[in-house]
């Protein structure tokens, strides 16, 4: 639900803009109002799961997300929609870190790379299937149904999780939650995002003040996390060179993904004249490739190491983005769009699963929660900043997104910027990610010594996992590799 909503809305943006008669900035806020709390609160959500039970917090997040989705579908105008999207982001911050921590805590170390690969692949599929599903709903019952869809999905999540998912938590969790740190992070991102989105209208006092406030609050956040007894973001984890490097790679790759999937539906609909379903179907090859190849890519990374895939994958994706530069009004889908999205999908399939597995392998198992939280936050921040800054960088603002010529010119420049980010991510991977990181036992020595054992955000599963309701351990229901 969380990853689907990260992209399913994109294909509906031209229709939402037309229905509400709003400028591009309102559409950017429709995306970023969701990303802001998701990025700013995701570590706090991980801490809540570690303390009170990951399955419990996961289910609370599912209910919250469904309720906020209903408000989005019922929104009478853009302001109400943006507010409801912010509430959706809070629910997403409760859902996302717990899901990966549950996977990491339920599998034997020998099986984790493949399990994480499937988790990453399904997340990538959800991200990629969004444009197709969104297009079908927009052209059918209407764009509001992209939000109403989350209600039955949440009911299915509740039914499955209560029956089959074991509870887990950090049994060493103690101390207060870093609410101040979470607030500073969210406000810093909000100030910077506001400045980037409103900058095309001129660098007025509000834009300058918001940008400066965002930077200052970001500095205050770092100072707070350095001094807090139980920080939301233990900065010591970044003493692991692999962990820090892989998060830099995440910023590069997900900024490129966020940017291209924000502008591609607009180019296809307003630039090339596709309907919403056609725009969604255009990127369907990415979905198919992610479904087919992400799991095997995780297993291959376990055998040969992640560095080859984290280098070759982004370079292939960069080639796909460069091919999208050939997509212009009047062009052919089969000769212009399809080859580009196939190459892009191959590249994404190669790096998504190894990236996540490398993040988790770069720290001790008991820090899986904080590692997944930091990496998810990095991905969301990257997408947030890409949606805020890329239109500014390529000169698209106001009502220009309705002009085919303006959209085409901006899209051509945007895909080259995104391709450059992919190449940068590949270079960092080649020089900073060891090939044997997935075969190591534990994190780098400096990371093991640096992170306090009793941090509230650590993610060990020291005692046996708690069984879920009706879980029959005597009937072969044990978790493979669990202490039980």
The 8 nearest C-alpha neighbors of each residue, nearest first, counted from 0:
[[1, 3, 2, 4, 149, 152, 125, 153],
 [2, 0, 4, 3, 91, 5, 95, 94],
 [1, 3, 5, 126, 4, 0, 125, 122],
 [4, 2, 125, 126, 0, 5, 129, 1],
 [5, 3, 7, 1, 6, 2, 0, 8],
 [4, 6, 2, 3, 7, 1, 126, 8],
 [7, 5, 129, 9, 8, 4, 126, 3],
 [129, 8, 6, 133, 4, 130, 9, 3],
 [7, 9, 11, 6, 10, 4, 12, 133],
 [10, 8, 6, 12, 11, 7, 261, 264],
 [9, 11, 264, 130, 8, 12, 133, 134],
 [10, 12, 8, 9, 14, 13, 142, 15],
 [11, 13, 15, 9, 14, 10, 16, 26],
 [14, 12, 16, 15, 11, 17, 265, 10],
 [15, 13, 17, 16, 11, 12, 18, 142],
 [16, 14, 12, 18, 17, 13, 19, 11],
 [17, 15, 13, 21, 20, 14, 19, 18],
 [16, 18, 20, 14, 15, 19, 13, 21],
 [19, 17, 15, 16, 20, 14, 21, 13],
 [18, 20, 16, 17, 21, 15, 76, 77],
 [21, 19, 17, 16, 18, 22, 15, 77],
 [20, 22, 16, 19, 25, 23, 17, 26],
 [23, 21, 397, 398, 24, 25, 20, 16],
 [22, 24, 397, 26, 25, 396, 398, 27],
 [25, 23, 27, 26, 22, 196, 28, 397],
 [26, 24, 28, 27, 23, 22, 21, 29],
 [25, 27, 29, 23, 28, 24, 12, 30],
 [26, 28, 24, 30, 29, 25, 31, 23],
 [29, 27, 31, 25, 30, 32, 26, 24],
 [30, 28, 26, 81, 27, 32, 31, 25],
 [31, 29, 28, 27, 33, 32, 34, 26],
 [30, 32, 34, 28, 33, 383, 35, 29],
 [31, 33, 85, 28, 35, 34, 29, 30],
 [34, 32, 88, 85, 84, 31, 30, 35],
 [33, 35, 31, 37, 32, 36, 383, 38],
 [34, 36, 38, 37, 32, 33, 31, 39],
 [37, 35, 39, 88, 38, 40, 89, 34],
 [36, 38, 88, 92, 34, 35, 41, 40],
 [39, 37, 376, 379, 35, 36, 41, 380],
 [38, 40, 185, 36, 184, 37, 41, 35],
 [41, 39, 43, 36, 42, 37, 92, 181],
 [40, 42, 92, 44, 43, 37, 38, 39],
 [43, 41, 45, 372, 44, 40, 231, 46],
 [42, 44, 46, 40, 45, 41, 231, 47],
 [45, 43, 93, 41, 47, 42, 46, 92],
 [44, 46, 42, 48, 96, 43, 47, 97],
 [47, 45, 456, 43, 49, 48, 44, 455],
 [46, 48, 44, 50, 45, 49, 51, 43],
 [47, 49, 53, 52, 45, 46, 56, 51],
 [48, 50, 168, 169, 46, 47, 52, 53],
 [51, 49, 47, 48, 172, 52, 169, 168],
 [52, 50, 48, 47, 49, 168, 53, 55],
 [53, 51, 168, 48, 55, 54, 167, 49],
 [52, 54, 48, 97, 56, 55, 167, 57],
 [53, 55, 57, 166, 56, 52, 58, 167],
 [54, 56, 52, 58, 57, 53, 59, 51],
 [55, 57, 59, 53, 48, 58, 54, 60],
 [58, 56, 94, 54, 60, 55, 59, 53],
 [57, 59, 61, 60, 55, 56, 54, 62],
 [60, 58, 56, 62, 61, 57, 63, 55],
 [59, 61, 90, 93, 63, 94, 57, 58],
 [62, 60, 58, 64, 59, 63, 153, 65],
 [61, 63, 65, 59, 64, 60, 66, 58],
 [64, 62, 60, 66, 90, 61, 65, 59],
 [63, 65, 90, 61, 67, 87, 62, 66],
 [64, 66, 68, 150, 62, 67, 63, 149],
 [65, 67, 63, 69, 68, 64, 62, 70],
 [68, 66, 70, 87, 64, 69, 65, 86],
 [69, 67, 146, 71, 65, 70, 66, 64],
 [68, 70, 72, 66, 67, 71, 147, 73],
 [69, 71, 67, 73, 68, 72, 83, 74],
 [72, 70, 68, 80, 74, 83, 69, 73],
 [71, 73, 143, 69, 146, 70, 74, 147],
 [72, 74, 70, 71, 69, 75, 143, 80],
 [73, 75, 80, 71, 79, 76, 72, 70],
 [76, 74, 73, 79, 77, 80, 78, 72],
 [77, 75, 79, 74, 78, 80, 19, 81],
 [76, 78, 80, 79, 81, 19, 25, 75],
 [79, 77, 81, 80, 76, 82, 74, 25],
 [80, 78, 82, 74, 81, 77, 76, 83],
 [79, 81, 77, 74, 83, 71, 78, 82],
 [80, 82, 84, 29, 78, 79, 83, 32],
 [83, 81, 79, 85, 84, 80, 78, 86],
 [84, 82, 86, 80, 71, 85, 81, 67],
 [83, 85, 87, 33, 81, 86, 82, 32],
 [84, 86, 33, 32, 88, 82, 87, 83],
 [87, 85, 83, 89, 88, 84, 67, 90],
 [88, 86, 84, 67, 90, 64, 85, 89],
 [87, 89, 33, 37, 91, 85, 36, 86],
 [90, 88, 92, 86, 91, 87, 36, 37],
 [91, 89, 60, 64, 87, 63, 93, 88],
 [90, 92, 88, 94, 93, 89, 1, 37],
 [93, 91, 41, 37, 89, 90, 44, 94],
 [92, 94, 44, 60, 90, 91, 57, 95],
 [95, 93, 57, 91, 60, 92, 97, 96],
 [94, 96, 98, 97, 92, 91, 93, 99],
 [97, 95, 45, 372, 98, 99, 94, 371],
 [98, 96, 100, 53, 95, 99, 94, 57],
 [97, 99, 101, 95, 96, 100, 94, 102],
 [98, 100, 102, 101, 97, 96, 103, 371],
 [99, 101, 103, 97, 368, 102, 98, 104],
 [102, 100, 104, 98, 99, 103, 97, 105],
 [101, 103, 99, 105, 100, 104, 98, 106],
 [102, 104, 100, 101, 105, 106, 99, 111],
 [103, 105, 101, 102, 106, 100, 460, 459],
 [106, 104, 102, 103, 101, 478, 481, 107],
 [107, 105, 111, 480, 479, 104, 110, 103],
 [106, 108, 480, 110, 109, 479, 111, 481],
 [109, 107, 111, 110, 106, 112, 480, 103],
 [110, 108, 107, 111, 112, 106, 113, 480],
 [111, 109, 107, 108, 113, 112, 106, 114],
 [110, 112, 114, 108, 113, 106, 115, 109],
 [111, 113, 115, 114, 110, 356, 297, 116],
 [112, 114, 116, 298, 297, 111, 115, 110],
 [115, 113, 111, 117, 116, 112, 118, 110],
 [114, 116, 118, 112, 117, 113, 111, 119],
 [117, 115, 352, 297, 294, 113, 119, 114],
 [116, 118, 294, 120, 114, 115, 119, 121],
 [119, 117, 115, 121, 116, 120, 122, 114],
 [120, 118, 122, 116, 352, 117, 121, 115],
 [119, 121, 293, 117, 123, 122, 118, 116],
 [122, 120, 124, 123, 118, 119, 117, 125],
 [123, 121, 119, 125, 120, 124, 118, 2],
 [122, 124, 120, 126, 121, 125, 119, 127],
 [123, 125, 121, 127, 286, 126, 122, 128],
 [126, 124, 3, 122, 128, 123, 127, 2],
 [127, 125, 123, 3, 2, 124, 129, 6],
 [126, 128, 124, 286, 129, 125, 123, 285],
 [129, 127, 125, 131, 286, 130, 124, 126],
 [7, 128, 130, 6, 132, 3, 127, 131],
 [131, 129, 279, 133, 7, 10, 132, 128],
 [279, 132, 130, 280, 134, 128, 133, 129],
 [133, 131, 135, 129, 134, 130, 128, 136],
 [132, 134, 7, 130, 136, 131, 135, 129],
 [133, 135, 276, 275, 137, 279, 131, 132],
 [134, 136, 276, 132, 133, 138, 137, 139],
 [135, 137, 139, 133, 134, 138, 141, 140],
 [138, 136, 142, 141, 134, 139, 135, 133],
 [137, 139, 135, 136, 275, 134, 141, 276],
 [140, 138, 136, 137, 141, 135, 134, 142],
 [139, 141, 136, 137, 144, 138, 142, 143],
 [142, 140, 137, 139, 143, 136, 144, 138],
 [141, 143, 137, 144, 145, 11, 136, 140],
 [144, 142, 72, 145, 141, 146, 147, 73],
 [145, 143, 147, 146, 142, 148, 141, 136],
 [144, 146, 143, 148, 142, 147, 133, 136],
 [147, 145, 68, 144, 148, 72, 143, 149],
 [146, 148, 144, 149, 69, 145, 150, 72],
 [149, 147, 146, 150, 145, 144, 151, 152],
 [150, 148, 152, 147, 65, 151, 146, 153],
 [149, 151, 65, 153, 152, 148, 147, 154],
 [152, 150, 154, 153, 149, 148, 155, 147],
 [151, 153, 149, 155, 150, 154, 156, 148],
 [154, 152, 156, 150, 155, 151, 61, 149],
 [153, 155, 151, 157, 156, 152, 158, 150],
 [154, 156, 152, 158, 153, 157, 159, 151],
 [157, 155, 153, 159, 154, 158, 160, 152],
 [158, 156, 154, 160, 155, 159, 161, 153],
 [157, 159, 155, 156, 161, 160, 154, 162],
 [160, 158, 162, 156, 157, 161, 163, 155],
 [159, 161, 164, 157, 163, 162, 158, 156],
 [162, 160, 158, 159, 157, 163, 164, 467],
 [161, 163, 159, 160, 468, 467, 164, 158],
 [162, 164, 160, 159, 161, 467, 165, 470],
 [163, 165, 160, 467, 161, 162, 166, 54],
 [166, 164, 467, 466, 465, 464, 163, 167],
 [165, 167, 465, 54, 464, 52, 466, 53],
 [168, 166, 464, 52, 53, 465, 460, 165],
 [167, 169, 49, 52, 53, 170, 50, 460],
 [168, 170, 49, 458, 171, 172, 459, 460],
 [169, 171, 172, 168, 461, 460, 50, 462],
 [172, 170, 169, 453, 173, 455, 454, 452],
 [173, 171, 455, 169, 170, 50, 453, 454],
 [174, 172, 455, 171, 453, 454, 175, 50],
 [175, 173, 229, 455, 176, 172, 454, 228],
 [176, 174, 177, 229, 173, 455, 178, 228],
 [175, 177, 178, 174, 229, 231, 46, 43],
 [176, 178, 231, 180, 179, 230, 175, 181],
 [177, 179, 181, 180, 176, 182, 43, 231],
 [180, 178, 182, 177, 181, 183, 223, 220],
 [179, 181, 183, 177, 178, 182, 220, 184],
 [180, 182, 178, 184, 179, 183, 40, 39],
 [181, 183, 179, 185, 180, 184, 186, 178],
 [182, 184, 180, 186, 220, 181, 185, 187],
 [185, 183, 181, 187, 39, 182, 186, 220],
 [184, 186, 39, 182, 188, 187, 183, 189],
 [187, 185, 189, 183, 188, 184, 182, 190],
 [188, 186, 213, 216, 217, 184, 190, 189],
 [187, 189, 185, 191, 186, 190, 192, 213],
 [190, 188, 186, 192, 187, 191, 193, 185],
 [191, 189, 213, 209, 193, 187, 192, 210],
 [190, 192, 210, 213, 194, 188, 193, 189],
 [191, 193, 189, 195, 194, 190, 387, 188],
 [194, 192, 190, 196, 191, 195, 189, 197],
 [193, 195, 206, 210, 191, 197, 192, 196],
 [196, 194, 192, 198, 193, 387, 388, 197],
 [195, 197, 387, 193, 194, 198, 24, 192],
 [196, 198, 194, 199, 195, 200, 193, 206],
 [197, 199, 195, 201, 200, 202, 196, 194],
 [200, 198, 201, 197, 391, 396, 196, 202],
 [201, 199, 198, 197, 202, 203, 396, 397],
 [202, 200, 198, 199, 203, 197, 206, 204],
 [201, 203, 198, 206, 207, 204, 200, 199],
 [202, 204, 206, 205, 201, 207, 198, 200],
 [203, 205, 207, 206, 208, 202, 209, 201],
 [206, 204, 208, 207, 203, 209, 202, 194],
 [205, 207, 194, 209, 203, 208, 204, 202],
 [206, 208, 210, 204, 209, 205, 211, 202],
 [207, 209, 205, 211, 206, 210, 204, 212],
 [210, 208, 190, 212, 206, 207, 211, 194],
 [209, 211, 191, 194, 213, 207, 212, 190],
 [212, 210, 214, 208, 213, 209, 207, 215],
 [211, 213, 209, 215, 210, 214, 208, 216],
 [212, 214, 187, 190, 191, 210, 216, 211],
 [213, 215, 217, 211, 216, 212, 210, 218],
 [216, 214, 218, 212, 217, 213, 211, 219],
 [215, 217, 219, 187, 213, 218, 214, 212],
 [216, 218, 220, 214, 187, 215, 219, 213],
 [217, 219, 215, 221, 220, 216, 222, 214],
 [220, 218, 216, 222, 217, 221, 223, 215],
 [221, 219, 217, 223, 218, 222, 183, 180],
 [220, 222, 224, 218, 223, 219, 225, 217],
 [223, 221, 219, 225, 220, 224, 218, 226],
 [222, 224, 220, 226, 221, 225, 227, 219],
 [223, 225, 230, 221, 227, 226, 222, 220],
 [226, 224, 222, 223, 227, 221, 234, 233],
 [225, 227, 223, 224, 222, 228, 230, 221],
 [228, 226, 230, 224, 229, 223, 225, 177],
 [227, 229, 230, 226, 174, 224, 175, 225],
 [228, 230, 227, 454, 174, 175, 177, 455],
 [231, 229, 227, 224, 232, 233, 177, 228],
 [230, 232, 177, 42, 180, 43, 233, 229],
 [231, 233, 230, 234, 224, 42, 373, 369],
 [234, 232, 235, 230, 236, 231, 224, 450],
 [233, 235, 236, 237, 232, 225, 224, 238],
 [234, 236, 237, 233, 449, 238, 450, 446],
 [237, 235, 238, 234, 446, 239, 233, 450],
 [236, 238, 243, 239, 235, 234, 242, 240],
 [239, 237, 236, 235, 446, 240, 445, 243],
 [238, 240, 446, 237, 242, 241, 443, 236],
 [241, 239, 243, 242, 238, 244, 237, 431],
 [240, 242, 244, 239, 243, 432, 361, 245],
 [241, 243, 239, 245, 361, 244, 240, 358],
 [242, 244, 237, 240, 246, 241, 245, 239],
 [245, 243, 247, 241, 246, 242, 240, 431],
 [244, 246, 248, 242, 247, 243, 241, 249],
 [245, 247, 249, 248, 243, 244, 374, 250],
 [246, 248, 244, 250, 249, 245, 243, 251],
 [249, 247, 424, 245, 251, 246, 250, 252],
 [248, 250, 246, 252, 247, 251, 253, 378],
 [249, 251, 381, 247, 248, 253, 252, 377],
 [252, 250, 248, 420, 254, 424, 249, 253],
 [253, 251, 255, 249, 421, 254, 250, 424],
 [252, 254, 256, 255, 378, 250, 251, 381],
 [253, 255, 381, 382, 257, 385, 251, 252],
 [256, 254, 417, 258, 253, 252, 257, 420],
 [257, 255, 253, 259, 258, 254, 260, 252],
 [258, 256, 382, 254, 260, 255, 259, 253],
 [257, 259, 255, 261, 385, 256, 260, 386],
 [258, 260, 262, 261, 256, 263, 257, 255],
 [259, 261, 263, 257, 262, 258, 256, 264],
 [260, 262, 258, 259, 9, 263, 257, 386],
 [261, 263, 265, 259, 260, 264, 266, 258],
 [262, 264, 266, 260, 265, 259, 261, 267],
 [265, 263, 267, 10, 266, 262, 278, 268],
 [266, 264, 268, 262, 263, 267, 269, 13],
 [267, 265, 270, 263, 264, 269, 268, 406],
 [266, 268, 271, 264, 265, 270, 273, 278],
 [269, 267, 273, 272, 265, 266, 270, 271],
 [270, 268, 265, 272, 266, 403, 401, 271],
 [269, 271, 403, 266, 267, 268, 272, 328],
 [272, 270, 328, 267, 268, 273, 269, 266],
 [271, 273, 268, 269, 270, 267, 274, 328],
 [274, 272, 268, 277, 267, 271, 278, 275],
 [273, 275, 277, 276, 268, 278, 272, 138],
 [274, 276, 134, 278, 277, 138, 279, 137],
 [134, 277, 275, 135, 279, 278, 274, 280],
 [276, 278, 280, 274, 279, 275, 273, 281],
 [279, 277, 275, 281, 276, 280, 267, 264],
 [131, 278, 280, 130, 276, 134, 277, 281],
 [279, 281, 283, 277, 131, 282, 278, 276],
 [280, 282, 278, 279, 283, 277, 337, 336],
 [281, 283, 280, 284, 285, 279, 340, 131],
 [282, 284, 280, 286, 285, 281, 287, 131],
 [285, 283, 287, 286, 282, 341, 288, 340],
 [284, 286, 344, 288, 283, 287, 282, 289],
 [287, 285, 127, 283, 289, 124, 284, 288],
 [288, 286, 284, 290, 289, 285, 291, 283],
 [287, 289, 291, 285, 290, 286, 292, 344],
 [290, 288, 348, 286, 293, 292, 287, 291],
 [291, 289, 287, 288, 292, 124, 120, 286],
 [292, 290, 288, 289, 287, 293, 294, 295],
 [291, 293, 295, 289, 294, 348, 288, 290],
 [294, 292, 120, 348, 296, 289, 295, 352],
 [293, 295, 116, 117, 297, 296, 292, 120],
 [296, 294, 298, 297, 292, 293, 299, 116],
 [295, 297, 299, 293, 294, 298, 349, 292],
 [298, 296, 116, 300, 352, 294, 113, 295],
 [297, 299, 295, 301, 113, 296, 300, 112],
 [300, 298, 296, 302, 301, 297, 295, 303],
 [301, 299, 305, 304, 297, 303, 298, 302],
 [300, 302, 298, 299, 304, 303, 437, 297],
 [303, 301, 299, 300, 304, 298, 438, 305],
 [304, 302, 300, 301, 299, 305, 434, 307],
 [305, 303, 434, 300, 435, 301, 306, 302],
 [304, 306, 300, 308, 353, 307, 434, 309],
 [305, 307, 309, 434, 308, 432, 304, 310],
 [308, 306, 310, 309, 305, 311, 304, 429],
 [307, 309, 311, 310, 312, 306, 305, 350],
 [310, 308, 306, 350, 312, 307, 428, 311],
 [309, 311, 425, 307, 308, 312, 429, 428],
 [310, 312, 314, 308, 313, 309, 307, 315],
 [313, 311, 346, 349, 350, 315, 308, 314],
 [314, 312, 316, 421, 315, 425, 311, 346],
 [313, 315, 317, 311, 316, 312, 422, 318],
 [316, 314, 346, 318, 312, 317, 313, 311],
 [315, 317, 346, 343, 313, 319, 318, 314],
 [318, 316, 418, 314, 320, 319, 315, 421],
 [317, 319, 321, 315, 316, 320, 322, 314],
 [320, 318, 343, 339, 342, 316, 322, 317],
 [319, 321, 323, 317, 322, 318, 414, 418],
 [322, 320, 318, 323, 324, 319, 415, 317],
 [321, 323, 339, 319, 324, 320, 325, 318],
 [324, 322, 320, 325, 326, 321, 339, 319],
 [323, 325, 411, 322, 321, 326, 414, 320],
 [326, 324, 323, 322, 327, 335, 321, 411],
 [327, 325, 323, 324, 335, 336, 330, 328],
 [326, 328, 330, 325, 329, 407, 271, 270],
 [329, 327, 271, 330, 270, 326, 407, 403],
 [328, 330, 327, 271, 331, 326, 272, 270],
 [331, 329, 327, 328, 326, 335, 332, 271],
 [332, 330, 334, 333, 335, 329, 336, 326],
 [331, 333, 336, 335, 334, 337, 330, 281],
 [334, 332, 337, 331, 335, 336, 338, 330],
 [333, 335, 331, 332, 336, 337, 338, 330],
 [334, 336, 332, 331, 326, 333, 337, 338],
 [335, 337, 332, 339, 338, 326, 333, 340],
 [336, 338, 333, 340, 339, 332, 335, 341],
 [339, 337, 341, 340, 336, 335, 342, 334],
 [338, 340, 319, 322, 342, 336, 337, 323],
 [339, 341, 343, 337, 342, 338, 344, 282],
 [342, 340, 344, 338, 343, 339, 284, 337],
 [341, 343, 319, 345, 339, 344, 340, 338],
 [344, 342, 316, 319, 340, 346, 341, 345],
 [345, 343, 285, 341, 347, 346, 342, 288],
 [346, 344, 342, 348, 343, 347, 341, 349],
 [345, 347, 312, 316, 315, 343, 349, 344],
 [346, 348, 344, 349, 350, 345, 351, 316],
 [349, 347, 293, 289, 345, 346, 292, 350],
 [348, 350, 312, 346, 347, 296, 308, 351],
 [349, 351, 312, 309, 347, 353, 308, 348],
 [352, 350, 354, 353, 347, 348, 349, 119],
 [351, 353, 116, 119, 297, 354, 355, 350],
 [354, 352, 356, 297, 350, 355, 305, 351],
 [353, 355, 357, 351, 352, 356, 350, 358],
 [356, 354, 358, 352, 357, 353, 359, 351],
 [355, 357, 353, 359, 358, 354, 112, 360],
 [358, 356, 360, 354, 355, 359, 353, 361],
 [357, 359, 355, 361, 356, 360, 242, 354],
 [358, 360, 356, 357, 361, 367, 362, 370],
 [361, 359, 357, 362, 358, 437, 356, 436],
 [360, 362, 442, 358, 242, 359, 241, 357],
 [363, 361, 442, 360, 359, 441, 366, 364],
 [362, 364, 441, 442, 365, 366, 447, 361],
 [365, 363, 366, 367, 459, 362, 441, 458],
 [459, 364, 366, 458, 363, 367, 457, 460],
 [365, 367, 457, 458, 364, 368, 369, 363],
 [368, 366, 370, 458, 364, 365, 369, 359],
 [369, 367, 458, 371, 100, 366, 370, 457],
 [368, 370, 372, 366, 371, 456, 367, 457],
 [371, 369, 367, 373, 372, 368, 366, 359],
 [370, 372, 374, 368, 369, 373, 367, 375],
 [373, 371, 369, 42, 375, 96, 370, 374],
 [372, 374, 376, 370, 375, 371, 369, 377],
 [373, 375, 377, 371, 376, 372, 246, 370],
 [376, 374, 378, 372, 377, 373, 371, 379],
 [375, 377, 38, 373, 379, 374, 378, 380],
 [378, 376, 374, 380, 375, 379, 250, 381],
 [377, 379, 375, 381, 376, 253, 380, 250],
 [378, 380, 376, 382, 38, 381, 377, 383],
 [381, 379, 383, 377, 382, 378, 38, 376],
 [380, 382, 254, 250, 378, 379, 384, 383],
 [383, 381, 257, 254, 385, 379, 380, 384],
 [384, 382, 380, 386, 381, 385, 31, 34],
 [383, 385, 387, 381, 386, 382, 388, 380],
 [384, 386, 382, 258, 388, 254, 389, 387],
 [387, 385, 383, 384, 258, 388, 389, 382],
 [388, 386, 384, 196, 385, 195, 192, 389],
 [387, 389, 391, 385, 195, 390, 386, 384],
 [388, 390, 392, 391, 385, 386, 387, 393],
 [391, 389, 395, 393, 392, 388, 394, 396],
 [392, 390, 388, 394, 389, 393, 395, 199],
 [391, 393, 389, 390, 394, 388, 395, 413],
 [394, 392, 409, 390, 391, 395, 412, 413],
 [395, 393, 391, 392, 390, 409, 396, 199],
 [396, 394, 390, 393, 391, 399, 409, 400],
 [395, 397, 399, 23, 398, 199, 394, 390],
 [398, 396, 22, 23, 399, 24, 395, 400],
 [397, 399, 22, 400, 401, 23, 396, 402],
 [400, 398, 401, 402, 397, 396, 405, 395],
 [399, 401, 398, 402, 406, 23, 405, 395],
 [402, 400, 399, 398, 269, 403, 406, 13],
 [401, 403, 399, 405, 400, 404, 406, 269],
 [404, 402, 270, 406, 405, 269, 407, 401],
 [403, 405, 407, 406, 402, 408, 270, 328],
 [406, 404, 408, 402, 407, 403, 399, 409],
 [405, 407, 409, 403, 404, 408, 400, 410],
 [408, 406, 410, 404, 405, 409, 270, 403],
 [407, 409, 405, 411, 406, 410, 404, 412],
 [408, 410, 393, 406, 412, 411, 407, 413],
 [411, 409, 413, 407, 412, 408, 406, 414],
 [412, 410, 324, 408, 409, 413, 414, 407],
 [411, 413, 409, 410, 415, 414, 393, 416],
 [414, 412, 410, 416, 415, 411, 409, 393],
 [415, 413, 417, 416, 320, 412, 411, 418],
 [414, 416, 418, 417, 413, 412, 321, 419],
 [415, 417, 413, 419, 414, 418, 420, 412],
 [418, 416, 255, 414, 420, 419, 415, 413],
 [419, 417, 317, 415, 421, 420, 416, 320],
 [418, 420, 416, 422, 417, 421, 415, 423],
 [421, 419, 423, 417, 251, 418, 422, 255],
 [422, 420, 424, 418, 313, 419, 423, 252],
 [421, 423, 425, 419, 424, 420, 314, 426],
 [424, 422, 420, 426, 421, 425, 419, 427],
 [425, 423, 248, 421, 427, 251, 422, 426],
 [424, 426, 310, 422, 428, 423, 427, 313],
 [425, 427, 423, 429, 428, 424, 422, 430],
 [426, 428, 424, 430, 425, 429, 431, 423],
 [429, 427, 425, 432, 431, 426, 430, 310],
 [430, 428, 426, 427, 310, 431, 306, 432],
 [429, 431, 427, 428, 432, 426, 433, 425],
 [430, 432, 428, 427, 429, 244, 433, 241],
 [431, 433, 428, 306, 241, 429, 430, 434],
 [434, 432, 435, 436, 306, 431, 241, 304],
 [433, 435, 304, 306, 305, 436, 432, 303],
 [436, 434, 438, 304, 433, 437, 439, 305],
 [435, 437, 439, 438, 433, 434, 360, 357],
 [438, 436, 435, 439, 360, 301, 357, 304],
 [439, 437, 435, 436, 440, 301, 304, 360],
 [440, 438, 436, 437, 441, 435, 442, 360],
 [441, 439, 438, 442, 363, 360, 437, 436],
 [442, 440, 363, 439, 362, 443, 364, 360],
 [441, 443, 362, 361, 363, 447, 446, 444],
 [442, 444, 446, 445, 239, 447, 361, 441],
 [445, 443, 447, 446, 448, 442, 239, 441],
 [444, 446, 448, 447, 443, 449, 238, 239],
 [445, 447, 239, 449, 443, 444, 448, 238],
 [448, 446, 444, 445, 449, 442, 450, 443],
 [449, 447, 445, 446, 450, 444, 451, 443],
 [448, 450, 446, 235, 447, 445, 451, 236],
 [449, 451, 235, 448, 236, 447, 452, 446],
 [452, 450, 453, 454, 449, 448, 233, 235],
 [451, 453, 454, 450, 457, 171, 365, 455],
 [454, 452, 451, 171, 172, 455, 173, 457],
 [453, 455, 456, 457, 451, 452, 229, 172],
 [454, 456, 172, 173, 457, 46, 453, 174],
 [457, 455, 46, 454, 369, 49, 458, 368],
 [458, 456, 366, 454, 365, 455, 368, 369],
 [457, 459, 365, 368, 366, 367, 169, 49],
 [365, 460, 458, 169, 461, 364, 457, 366],
 [459, 461, 462, 169, 104, 168, 167, 458],
 [460, 462, 459, 463, 170, 169, 365, 482],
 [463, 461, 460, 464, 482, 170, 465, 483],
 [464, 462, 482, 483, 465, 461, 481, 460],
 [465, 463, 167, 166, 165, 466, 462, 460],
 [464, 466, 166, 165, 167, 463, 467, 462],
 [467, 465, 165, 470, 464, 166, 468, 164],
 [466, 468, 165, 470, 164, 162, 163, 469],
 [467, 469, 470, 162, 161, 466, 163, 165],
 [470, 468, 471, 467, 162, 466, 163, 161],
 [469, 471, 467, 468, 466, 472, 476, 163],
 [472, 470, 473, 474, 476, 469, 475, 466],
 [471, 473, 476, 477, 474, 475, 470, 466],
 [474, 472, 471, 475, 476, 477, 470, 483],
 [475, 473, 472, 471, 476, 477, 470, 469],
 [474, 476, 473, 472, 477, 471, 478, 470],
 [475, 477, 472, 474, 471, 478, 473, 470],
 [478, 476, 472, 475, 479, 483, 481, 473],
 [477, 479, 481, 105, 480, 476, 106, 483],
 [480, 478, 481, 106, 107, 477, 105, 476],
 [479, 481, 107, 106, 478, 482, 105, 108],
 [480, 482, 483, 478, 479, 105, 463, 107],
 [483, 481, 463, 480, 462, 464, 461, 478],
 [482, 481, 463, 477, 478, 464, 480, 462]]
